[in-house]
């Protein structure tokens, strides 16, 4: 039977992998143009991780006189520790207003000021209140609104599909192959354009705010396809993860005035960032917390501190921060109205990812040459908008804004380019992965994943050093060898989660090696990457991006991609 006649063959103008804010916004843009658009997602769309974002979406709406586009741009540059590309930030802050008002017109129920404007709260690293919010469920309402819009515009959805390979040839993306989790079997998607919007990869750590689906599938696909990843050593730790669980307690709590205190009931941020206190950027607050814990000032000498909301009062907590209240109560049995909440830094956000230009086209080298028909947006991408550290509420804006931009350019590309021929054996790579696991050895994926996560939490956390990272690299190499002997017990087709989790583990082991290699090579501290053996930022040697390829089974690094810096925003010492 010819491929074209197979039941599991699909020919669609634009295929988007991932149903978070970036993916849905791109799909909506393509569908509104009249082209066919499909979203492939591991989970049901409204369970995508964008729905877990709580605090807000950043835009300089100028509700207060001291805010401006220039202020938003400078805050983002400074927050990035000067590693972000400033042309990307300029486009971002200018598009942000359009994105928020567009959401408002779609029907997003933003919280309002008394005079009816979109309400905005302060957030870490921002010099003015510019986090547009809906209580503390902002990501949830944005995601549901976009999903409704996509259904209205006839976007196709392939829910519970795991993408296993990209179909690339001659620097042209021709489609992809995905496994149907619900029914089993491989599906071929032939397409003019593909967007990778697969989100972050926090599941490489044991303590993380990330959903279980966040296993870095998109970045691993790109690495496997012979393309580079960028700035993977920069992984943000959020300072207010629920103790032991890592579940996010939004920065919105501190935006509303919550304190962070140590075992002496001191607001210790006065020592680390006297001007901004708890509203310093996340990397600064996370390091401060970890320092307090390491020096024995954690609560009762343990590895956590307190988030104290009690002084905000019952009415404000329940009206502005209801989800935070429920999470503390449900997971730790702590009533935040009456008691402080135990918190610790949690692996949260990936500044690095798939390299792309301002048009969201995936690039293949430091010179900026693109892979035709391949795009990326959201947390899976690295434009680089966030540099070495992301400011809170810039992520939802990043996903929505560059999702829309991706949709615009994908539409243009589809109108100008015909479908490209598929490779001769399109199923070969994907089928090989499944066959190997079904005929594998006695190793099982769960113990390997647990060892990886525990060691990444220990060695690749808020603080890093060469000795720990060299040990981590050795652990990854050993686990990669063990993975070659992994087999799965379930050989069924429908809902074979044993198989899916084994496939996800291969992705975790693949990109984790890049993170460690990049961190070992970068002998400085910048943003979320802090080395105790190189505690200073070194602009002379390291004001540049990291590109990483897997070649011949080894990670090859290139530091020739320059950071785009405007004359008026030269690097300076980062103080708060």
C-alpha positions in Angstrom: 0.0 0.0 0.0 1.3 3.5 -0.9 1.9 5.9 2.0 -0.7 8.3 0.5 -3.4 5.5 0.9 -2.6 4.6 4.5 -5.1 5.5 7.2 -2.4 7.0 9.3 -1.1 9.4 6.7 -2.1 13.1 7.0 -1.4 16.0 4.6 -1.8 19.3 6.3 -0.5 22.8 5.5 0.9 23.6 9.0 1.4 21.3 11.9 2.0 22.6 15.4 3.5 20.4 18.1 2.3 21.5 21.5 -1.0 22.9 22.7 0.2 25.6 25.1 -0.2 29.3 24.5 2.5 29.4 21.8 1.1 26.5 19.9 -2.6 27.4 20.1 -1.9 31.1 19.1 0.1 30.0 16.1 -2.5 27.5 15.0 -5.2 30.1 15.4 -3.3 32.5 13.2 -2.8 29.9 10.4 -6.4 28.7 10.6 -7.8 32.3 10.3 -5.9 32.7 7.0 -7.8 29.8 5.5 -5.0 27.3 5.5 -5.3 23.9 7.2 -3.7 23.8 10.7 -3.3 20.9 13.1 -2.1 20.7 16.7 -0.4 17.6 17.9 -0.2 17.3 21.7 0.7 14.7 24.3 -2.1 15.8 26.6 -5.6 17.2 26.1 -5.0 20.9 25.1 -6.5 22.5 28.2 -4.1 20.4 30.3 -1.1 22.0 28.7 1.4 23.5 31.1 0.7 27.1 30.1 -2.5 26.6 32.2 -0.3 26.3 35.3 1.0 29.9 34.9 -0.5 31.9 37.7 0.7 35.4 38.2 0.2 37.4 35.0 1.2 38.4 31.5 3.6 41.4 31.1 2.8 44.5 29.1 3.6 48.2 29.6 0.0 49.4 29.5 1.1 52.5 31.4 -1.6 52.2 34.1 1.0 54.1 36.1 3.0 57.1 34.9 6.4 55.6 35.6 5.9 52.7 33.2 6.9 52.7 29.5 8.0 50.5 26.6 11.6 51.6 27.3 11.3 50.7 31.0 10.0 47.2 30.1 12.8 46.7 27.6 15.5 47.8 30.1 14.1 45.6 32.9 14.1 42.6 30.6 17.7 43.3 29.4 18.9 43.8 33.0 17.0 40.8 34.2 18.7 38.6 31.5 22.1 39.6 32.9 22.8 41.2 29.5 22.7 37.9 27.6 19.4 38.5 25.8 19.4 39.7 22.2 18.1 43.3 22.4 16.5 43.4 18.9 14.3 40.5 20.1 13.4 42.3 23.3 12.5 45.5 21.3 10.1 43.6 19.1 8.7 41.8 22.2 7.8 44.8 24.3 6.3 46.6 21.3 4.1 43.6 20.4 3.1 43.0 24.0 0.4 45.6 24.2 -1.3 44.3 21.0 -1.2 40.8 22.5 -2.9 41.8 25.8 -5.6 43.8 24.1 -6.2 41.0 21.6 -6.8 38.6 24.5 -9.1 41.1 26.1 -11.2 41.3 22.9 -11.3 37.5 22.7 -13.0 37.5 26.1 -10.3 36.9 28.6 -11.7 37.8 32.1 -8.8 40.0 33.3 -9.1 41.3 36.9 -10.1 45.0 36.8 -9.3 48.2 38.5 -12.1 50.2 40.1 -12.3 52.4 37.0 -12.5 49.3 34.7 -9.0 49.0 33.3 -7.0 45.8 33.1 -5.5 45.4 36.6 -1.7 45.1 36.9 0.4 43.9 39.8 4.2 44.3 40.6 6.4 41.4 39.7 10.1 40.5 40.4 12.6 42.5 38.4 10.0 44.9 36.9 10.3 48.6 37.7 6.5 49.2 37.5 3.3 47.1 38.0 2.9 45.6 34.5 1.6 42.0 35.2 -1.9 41.9 33.7 -3.7 39.2 35.7 -6.8 37.2 36.3 -6.6 36.4 40.1 -3.8 33.9 40.2 -5.1 31.7 37.3 -3.9 33.9 34.4 -2.4 31.1 32.3 -5.6 29.0 32.8 -8.0 31.6 31.4 -5.6 32.5 28.5 -5.3 28.9 27.5 -9.0 28.1 27.6 -9.8 31.2 25.7 -7.4 30.4 22.9 -8.6 26.8 22.8 -12.2 28.0 22.2 -10.9 30.3 19.5 -9.1 27.4 17.8 -12.2 25.2 17.8 -14.2 28.1 16.4 -11.7 28.4 13.5 -11.6 24.6 12.7 -8.1 23.8 13.9 -7.6 20.1 13.8 -6.4 18.4 17.1 -4.5 15.2 17.4 -4.7 14.8 21.2 -2.5 12.3 23.0 0.1 11.9 20.3 3.9 11.6 21.0 6.1 13.0 18.2 9.1 10.6 17.6 10.9 12.1 14.6 11.2 15.1 12.3 11.3 14.5 8.6 14.2 16.7 7.4 16.2 16.6 4.2 18.4 19.2 2.5 17.6 21.7 5.3 13.9 21.5 4.6 11.4 20.2 7.1 8.9 18.0 5.3 6.8 16.7 8.2 7.0 14.4 11.2 6.1 11.0 12.6 4.1 10.6 15.8 2.8 7.7 17.9 -0.9 7.5 18.7 -0.9 7.1 22.5 -4.7 6.3 22.7 -4.9 3.7 20.0 -1.3 2.8 19.1 0.4 3.0 15.8 2.6 5.5 14.0 1.2 8.4 11.9 2.9 10.3 9.2 2.2 14.1 8.9 3.3 15.6 5.6 3.3 19.4 5.9 4.6 22.6 4.5 5.5 24.0 7.9 6.1 22.6 11.4 6.2 24.6 14.6 7.8 23.1 17.7 6.1 24.6 20.8 6.7 21.7 23.2 7.4 23.7 26.3 10.1 23.3 28.9 12.1 20.4 30.3 12.0 20.7 34.1 11.3 17.0 34.5 15.0 16.4 34.4 15.0 17.5 38.0 13.4 15.8 41.0 12.1 19.0 42.5 10.3 21.0 39.8 7.2 23.1 39.1 6.9 21.5 35.7 4.1 19.1 34.7 4.9 15.4 34.1 4.7 16.0 30.3 7.5 18.5 30.3 10.3 16.1 29.2 12.0 18.3 26.6 10.7 16.3 23.6 11.1 19.2 21.1 14.7 20.0 22.0 15.6 16.3 21.9 14.0 16.0 18.4 16.1 18.9 17.2 19.3 17.5 18.7 18.6 14.1 17.1 18.0 15.8 13.7 21.6 17.2 13.7 20.5 20.7 14.6 21.9 22.8 17.5 20.5 23.9 20.8 21.2 27.3 22.4 22.1 28.4 25.9 20.9 25.2 27.5 23.0 25.8 30.7 20.6 28.5 31.7 17.7 27.0 33.7 15.8 29.1 36.1 14.9 28.0 39.7 11.7 29.6 41.0 12.1 30.7 44.7 8.7 29.7 45.8 8.2 26.1 45.1 6.0 24.2 47.6 8.3 22.3 49.9 9.2 18.8 48.7 6.6 18.9 46.0 8.1 21.7 43.9 4.6 22.8 42.9 4.6 26.5 42.0 3.3 29.1 44.4 3.1 32.1 42.1 5.3 35.2 42.3 1.9 36.9 42.5 2.0 36.3 46.2 5.1 38.5 46.5 3.6 40.9 44.0 0.7 41.3 46.5 3.1 41.9 49.4 4.0 38.5 50.8 7.3 38.1 52.8 10.0 35.5 52.7 11.5 34.8 56.1 14.2 32.5 57.6 14.3 30.6 60.9 14.9 33.9 62.8 11.8 35.3 61.2 14.0 37.8 59.3 13.1 39.1 55.9 16.5 38.2 54.7 16.2 39.7 51.2 17.3 42.9 52.8 20.8 41.4 52.8 20.8 40.4 49.2 18.6 42.9 47.4 17.8 45.8 49.7 15.9 47.9 47.1 13.7 45.2 45.6 13.5 42.8 48.6 11.2 39.9 47.7 10.6 41.4 44.3 14.1 41.0 43.1 14.5 38.7 40.0 14.1 35.0 40.6 17.7 34.0 40.2 18.6 36.5 43.0 15.9 35.4 45.4 16.6 31.7 44.8 20.3 32.1 45.5 19.4 34.0 48.6 17.1 31.3 49.9 19.6 28.5 49.1 22.3 30.5 50.9 20.1 30.9 54.0 19.4 27.1 53.9 23.1 26.2 53.3 24.2 28.4 56.2 21.8 26.8 58.7 19.0 29.4 58.7 16.4 27.3 57.1 13.3 26.7 59.2 14.2 24.4 62.1 17.5 23.9 60.3 15.8 22.1 57.4 16.0 22.8 53.7 13.2 25.3 53.4 12.2 28.8 54.4 8.7 30.4 54.8 6.5 32.4 52.5 4.4 34.5 54.8 1.0 35.8 53.6 -0.7 36.2 56.9 -0.5 40.0 57.0 -2.3 40.3 53.7 -5.5 39.3 55.4 -8.2 36.7 54.6 -10.1 38.8 52.0 -7.0 39.7 49.9 -5.7 36.1 50.0 -9.0 34.5 48.9 -9.8 37.2 46.3 -6.4 37.7 44.7 -4.5 34.4 45.5 -7.1 31.6 45.8 -5.1 29.0 44.0 -2.0 29.6 46.2 -4.2 29.2 49.3 -5.7 25.9 48.0 -2.3 24.5 47.0 -0.8 25.1 50.4 -3.9 23.6 52.1 -4.3 20.6 49.9 -0.6 19.5 49.6 0.9 20.6 53.0 -2.2 21.0 55.1 -1.1 24.6 55.8 -3.7 27.3 56.1 -1.9 30.3 54.6 -4.3 32.7 56.3 -3.1 31.5 59.7 0.3 30.0 59.0 3.4 30.6 56.9 4.0 28.2 54.0 7.2 26.1 53.6 8.9 26.8 50.3 12.2 26.0 48.5 13.7 26.7 45.1 12.3 24.5 42.3 13.4 23.9 38.8 11.0 26.1 36.8 11.9 27.5 33.4 14.3 26.9 30.5 15.9 30.0 29.0 17.8 27.9 26.5 16.2 25.8 23.8 15.9 25.6 20.0 17.7 28.6 18.4 15.5 30.8 16.2 15.5 34.3 14.7 12.9 37.0 15.2 10.7 35.4 12.5 10.7 32.2 14.8 12.5 30.3 12.0 14.8 27.6 13.4 18.5 28.4 12.7 21.2 25.8 12.1 24.4 27.7 12.8 25.9 30.9 14.3 25.6 32.6 11.0 21.8 32.4 11.2 21.1 30.1 8.3 17.5 28.7 8.6 15.9 25.3 8.2 13.1 25.9 5.7 9.6 25.2 7.0 10.7 24.7 10.6 9.7 27.1 13.4 9.7 27.3 17.1 8.1 29.4 19.8 7.4 29.5 23.6 9.6 27.9 26.2 11.0 25.3 23.8 12.6 28.1 21.8 15.6 30.3 22.4 15.3 33.5 20.4 17.1 34.7 22.8 14.5 36.9 24.6 15.3 35.9 28.2 19.1 35.5 28.1 20.5 34.1 31.3 17.4 34.8 33.5 13.7 35.4 32.7 11.5 38.0 34.5 8.2 36.8 35.8 5.2 37.3 33.5 7.4 37.6 30.4 6.9 33.9 29.6 3.1 34.0 28.9 3.8 37.1 26.8 6.6 35.4 25.0 4.5 32.4 24.2 1.5 34.3 23.0 3.4 37.0 21.1 5.9 34.8 19.3 3.2 32.2 18.8 1.3 34.8 16.8 4.4 35.9 14.9 5.2 32.2 14.1 1.7 31.8 12.7 2.1 34.8 10.5 5.4 33.6 9.0 4.2 30.0 8.7 1.2 31.2 6.7 3.5 33.3 4.4 5.8 30.3 3.9 2.9 27.9 3.2 1.5 30.3 0.5 4.8 30.4 -1.3 6.0 26.8 -1.0 4.5 23.5 -2.2 4.6 20.3 -0.1 8.1 18.8 -0.2 8.6 15.0 -0.9 8.9 12.8 2.1 12.0 10.8 2.7 12.1 7.3 1.1 11.6 5.6 4.5 9.7 8.1 6.7 8.9 5.6 9.5 12.4 4.2 9.9 13.6 6.3 12.8 10.4 6.3 14.8 9.8 2.6 14.3 13.4 1.8 15.3 12.8 3.5 18.7 9.7 1.4 19.4 11.1 -1.9 18.2 14.3 -1.5 20.3 12.2 -0.9 23.5 9.9 -3.8 22.7 12.9 -6.1 22.2 15.1 -4.5 24.9 16.9 -5.9 27.8 16.3 -6.2 31.6 16.8 -2.5 32.5 13.7 -0.5 33.3 13.2 3.2 32.7 11.9 4.3 36.2 15.0 3.6 38.2 17.2 5.3 35.6 14.9 8.4 35.5 15.0 8.6 39.3 18.8 8.5 39.4 19.0 11.2 36.7 16.5 13.5 38.5 18.1 13.1 42.0 21.6 13.9 40.6 20.5 16.8 38.5 18.8 18.3 41.6 22.1 17.9 43.5 24.6 18.9 40.9 22.8 21.3 38.6 20.8 23.3 41.0 20.9 26.9 42.2 24.7 26.6 42.8 27.1 24.6 40.6 30.8 23.7 40.5 33.2 21.8 38.3 33.6 18.8 40.5 29.9 18.2 40.9 29.3 18.7 37.2 32.0 16.3 36.1 30.4 13.7 38.3 27.0 14.5 36.9 28.4 14.1 33.4 29.7 10.7 34.3 26.4 9.7 35.7 24.6 10.7 32.5 27.0 8.7 30.4 26.5 5.7 32.6 22.7 6.1 32.4 22.8 6.5 28.6 24.6 3.2 28.4 22.1 1.6 30.7 19.3 3.0 28.6 20.5 1.0 25.6 19.3 -2.1 27.6 15.9 -0.7 28.6 12.9 -2.8 27.6 9.2 -2.3 28.3 6.9 -5.0 29.7 3.8 -3.7 28.0 3.7 -4.6 24.3 0.2 -3.4 23.8 -1.0 -0.6 21.5 -3.6 1.4 23.4 -2.4 3.7 26.2 1.0 2.1 26.5 2.4 4.5 29.1 5.3 2.1 29.8 6.4 2.8 26.2 5.8 6.5 26.3 7.7 7.0 29.6 10.6 5.1 28.2 10.7 7.3 25.1 10.5 10.4 27.3 13.5 9.1 29.3 15.6 9.0 26.1 14.8 12.7 25.6 15.7 13.6 29.2 19.1 11.8 29.0 19.8 13.4 25.6 19.4 17.1 26.5 20.6 16.8 30.1 24.1 16.1 28.7 24.0 19.4 26.7 23.0 21.3 29.9 26.0 19.9 31.8 28.5 20.3 29.0 27.4 23.9 28.4 27.6 24.7 32.2 31.1 23.1 32.5 32.3 25.2 29.5 30.9 28.5 30.7 33.4 29.5 33.4 31.5 32.4 34.9 28.3 33.2 36.8 25.5 34.9 34.9 21.8 35.0 35.7 20.5 31.5 36.7 23.9 29.9 35.9 25.9 30.4 39.1 29.3 28.7 39.6 30.7 28.8 43.1 34.2 28.3 41.5 33.7 31.2 39.1 31.4 33.5 41.0 31.8 36.6 38.9 30.3 37.6 35.5 32.9 37.7 32.8 31.8 39.8 29.8 35.2 39.8 28.3 35.2 36.1 27.6 31.5 35.0 28.0 29.2 37.7 26.6 28.2 35.3 23.9 25.7 32.5 23.2 26.3 28.7 23.4 25.4 26.5 20.5 25.6 22.8 21.0 25.3 19.8 18.5 25.5 16.1 19.0 28.1 14.8 16.5 29.7 11.4 16.5 28.1 10.7 19.9 29.7 13.7 21.5 28.5 17.2 22.4 30.2 19.9 20.3 30.0 23.5 21.5 30.3 26.7 19.5 30.5 30.2 21.1 30.7 32.4 18.0 27.1 33.5 18.1 27.3 37.1 19.3 24.8 38.8 21.7 22.9 41.6 20.0 23.5 44.7 22.1 22.3 48.3 21.4 24.6 51.3 22.1 22.2 52.7 24.7 22.0 49.4 26.7 25.6 48.4 27.3 26.2 45.8 30.0 26.6 47.2 33.5 26.7 45.7 37.0 23.4 44.2 37.9 22.1 45.5 41.2 18.7 45.4 42.9 
